[in-house]
Amino acid sequence: MKKLLILLLVPLFLASPDQKVDAQKTNFDYLDIYDLQYVDDPQISPDGNTIIYVRHQFDVMTDRRYTNLWSISFSGDNHKPITSGKLGYGTPVWSPDGSRIAYTSSEDGSNQVFVRWMDSGATSSITNLTHSPGNLQWSPDGTQLLFTINIPAEQPKIANLPSPPEGAEWTEGATVIDQVYYQADGSFDTLEESYSHIYLISAEGGAPRKLTDGNYDHSSPSWAPDGGSILFTADRSGNADLDPNNAQIYEMNIESGEMTQITNKRGPHGSPKISPDGQYIAYTGYEDQFVGYQLTDLYIMNRDGSNLQKISDDLDMDVSDITWANDSRSLYFRYDEEGNSKLGNIRLNGDYVTVASNLGTSSIGRPYGGGAYSVADNGRFAISLGSPDRPTELAVGHFPTRMAITQLTNLNELFTESKNLGVTTEFWVDSSVDDFEIHGWILTPPDFDPSQQYPMILEIHGGPHTNYGPRFTPELQLMASKGYVVVYTNPRGSTSYSTEFASYINQNYPSEDHNDLMDAVDYVVDLGYIDEDRLYITGGSGGGVLSSWAIGKTDRFAAAVVAKPVINWYSFVLTADMYPFFAKYWFTEYPWDDPEQYLERSPISLVGNVTTPTMLLVGEYDYRTPVSESQQYYQALKLRGVDASMVKISDSSHSIASTPSNLIRKVAYILGWFEKY
Ligand SMILES: CSCC[C@H](NC=O)C(=O)N[C@@H](CC(C)C)C(=O)N[C@@H](Cc1ccccc1)C(=O)O
């Protein structure tokens, strides 16, 4: 196994002014997507000696992503598969003594919990569930496992219908909906009303015991170190659907089932975890101000909820994925800083340090943040390590000794050795509106020569409270490999800079984020290698909002592809899957009470200015930004006589990139449209 040493903070990737292509290599192309392999969810054993990780691969024949579990030692030796085949294995968790792992798999046809004894390799499914398990957690003594499943509630019955005569072929029937959430992006069928409940099962199998009840969702279970109780979050007010963002922390005694509510401030209380010494509870969240962006902080409190303290005051970046250090004196956490996904360690007094940078995800789409890690009792850790130049690999380190991060896998070595990729260069530009500086990246084509003139694509991220960064992005690499300079930025509203920057667009979106995008375009055009007659603009979701807004404000773009946009906030909040959240947090009134507020921020209000040839592109089953949003814009453009087309991607939700062929279609239609103009 070849080991690569990576410095703790990898310096930023500056493009050489003149990129040389290797004649032995070929440019990255559509079908190459199927050859990529990604490391995800690395789980280090409690003694820090072995890492189990999830390997993602793609099957060109079935067009599916499949996952298997692999094992490797901390030294990089003994790299071997735990599972194989295309059935899907994931969410591995080590037993506290490191003798077993539990994981989920659909090997038996439906998703079940499996346990594997690591010394012998003996493996067995220990459940026989009718619904998929999640959130697997070993009890501290290793005898039991907690998990959650979604249990359907009783369905409404409004009509007494006659049965068809025997042998008759009638139409399917009707779908009766009376719950608040009846569609969720990613689930193509209408949702059944269901609630997430916590179950306990012996690690050797048998009948599971249901711990929670009622028509409430119970999430994020975790054990107390003595194994006598568990923590979880739930909104048991009875109004959780229409009044989101208000889950509280509960402690339940395992033996008696007695439940105590520990928190009561209005707002989300995420992932509660008890310190190994049993003294504190840590959780992530905020006190709800009913606006779109609210910084997620890290809190600690005593076991009974007293002495609540926010310990992440100095960070000003969202905290997620917390893990107590073994000595109960600090916590590990994930955060994004200036478009870079990081692992940090924070002491109880709020002092924090970066443990590792450049964490990566398994996305084949655009360069959004994220990543995964785990930490052993002795401070050894494993991360999913990203880079702009290759898919995510596995890396390890040792926090107490500040050991340099060591990359253990090189699953994509042959891929990177045989492909010419675009090169990512960072830039900052002063805002033309105020004192903010706007961060962006230029992805230049493999054979880039700055003395030549290139077409340019501005690609805009969604969220809007997310961030792009110098991360591997097959979607944008495909555009670069076809000869485009691709520019992407983090306009105001993006996370990973400051609360002030992210919350600027609270109930004010889109606004000066548009100016930030244009400042970035001006900056890159001024570098001298962009053909100003071939400026193109695209973006998805929130990026669809901003790209349609932009062509209503300027005609500088030769063509636009507006992907899965919101075009009309009034119709959006009454058709989108998460409508209670959007209506209550992104606007101050309901649409019928203040339609002006909705219209003035809707791209449809500017469609009368648009002359730019525009393609709409949307997944046929997009329930986040419904197809009707794209249709409104398409029909308005047609009525105005503007060149327009609309591409509906079959079998696609909002996450078009979750199926490789749909991602390929998305890029091919975007580039096909731009080539026309
Ligand atoms: C609690 S915030 C809910 C909004 C959510 N945020 C996640 O990023 C979201 O879906 N935002 C949309 C725009 C909104 C519906 C107007 C969005 O821009 N999505 C982004 C990010 C994303 C990527 C993959 C799956 C879900 C969201 C996008 O599609 O690029």
The ligand as an SDF file (V2000), in Angstrom:
LIG
                    3D

 30 30  0  0  0  0  0  0  0  0999 V2000
  -33.4410   23.9670    6.2070 C   0  0  0  0  0  0  0  0  0  0  0  0
  -32.9730   24.7070    4.7520 S   0  0  0  0  0  0  0  0  0  0  0  0
  -33.8370   23.8590    3.5170 C   0  0  0  0  0  0  0  0  0  0  0  0
  -33.3360   24.2620    2.2370 C   0  0  0  0  0  0  0  0  0  0  0  0
  -32.4040   23.2490    1.6610 C   0  0  0  0  0  0  0  0  0  0  0  0
  -31.0780   23.4830    2.0630 N   0  0  0  0  0  0  0  0  0  0  0  0
  -30.1020   22.6510    1.7970 C   0  0  0  0  0  0  0  0  0  0  0  0
  -29.1720   23.0350    1.2250 O   0  0  0  0  0  0  0  0  0  0  0  0
  -32.6130   23.2640    0.1900 C   0  0  0  0  0  0  0  0  0  0  0  0
  -33.0880   22.2960   -0.3300 O   0  0  0  0  0  0  0  0  0  0  0  0
  -32.3200   24.3630   -0.5120 N   0  0  0  0  0  0  0  0  0  0  0  0
  -32.5330   24.4410   -1.9350 C   0  0  0  0  0  0  0  0  0  0  0  0
  -33.1340   25.7580   -2.3160 C   0  0  0  0  0  0  0  0  0  0  0  0
  -34.4680   26.0860   -1.6770 C   0  0  0  0  0  0  0  0  0  0  0  0
  -35.4540   24.9800   -1.8240 C   0  0  0  0  0  0  0  0  0  0  0  0
  -34.9880   27.3470   -2.2480 C   0  0  0  0  0  0  0  0  0  0  0  0
  -31.1730   24.3580   -2.6160 C   0  0  0  0  0  0  0  0  0  0  0  0
  -30.6470   25.3350   -3.0760 O   0  0  0  0  0  0  0  0  0  0  0  0
  -30.5670   23.2110   -2.6130 N   0  0  0  0  0  0  0  0  0  0  0  0
  -29.1930   23.0520   -3.0210 C   0  0  0  0  0  0  0  0  0  0  0  0
  -28.4630   22.2700   -1.9580 C   0  0  0  0  0  0  0  0  0  0  0  0
  -28.9280   20.8780   -1.9320 C   0  0  0  0  0  0  0  0  0  0  0  0
  -28.1870   19.9270   -2.5970 C   0  0  0  0  0  0  0  0  0  0  0  0
  -28.6340   18.6100   -2.6030 C   0  0  0  0  0  0  0  0  0  0  0  0
  -29.8020   18.2570   -1.9300 C   0  0  0  0  0  0  0  0  0  0  0  0
  -30.5180   19.2220   -1.2260 C   0  0  0  0  0  0  0  0  0  0  0  0
  -30.0710   20.5300   -1.2340 C   0  0  0  0  0  0  0  0  0  0  0  0
  -29.0290   22.3670   -4.3520 C   0  0  0  0  0  0  0  0  0  0  0  0
  -29.9170   21.6230   -4.7860 O   0  0  0  0  0  0  0  0  0  0  0  0
  -27.9720   22.5550   -4.9720 O   0  0  0  0  0  0  0  0  0  0  0  0
  1  2  1  0
  2  3  1  0
  3  4  1  0
  4  5  1  0
  5  6  1  0
  5  9  1  0
  6  7  1  0
  7  8  2  0
  9 10  2  0
  9 11  1  0
 11 12  1  0
 12 13  1  0
 12 17  1  0
 13 14  1  0
 14 15  1  0
 14 16  1  0
 17 18  2  0
 17 19  1  0
 19 20  1  0
 20 21  1  0
 20 28  1  0
 21 22  1  0
 22 23  1  0
 22 27  2  0
 23 24  2  0
 24 25  1  0
 25 26  2  0
 26 27  1  0
 28 29  2  0
 28 30  1  0
M  END
$$$$
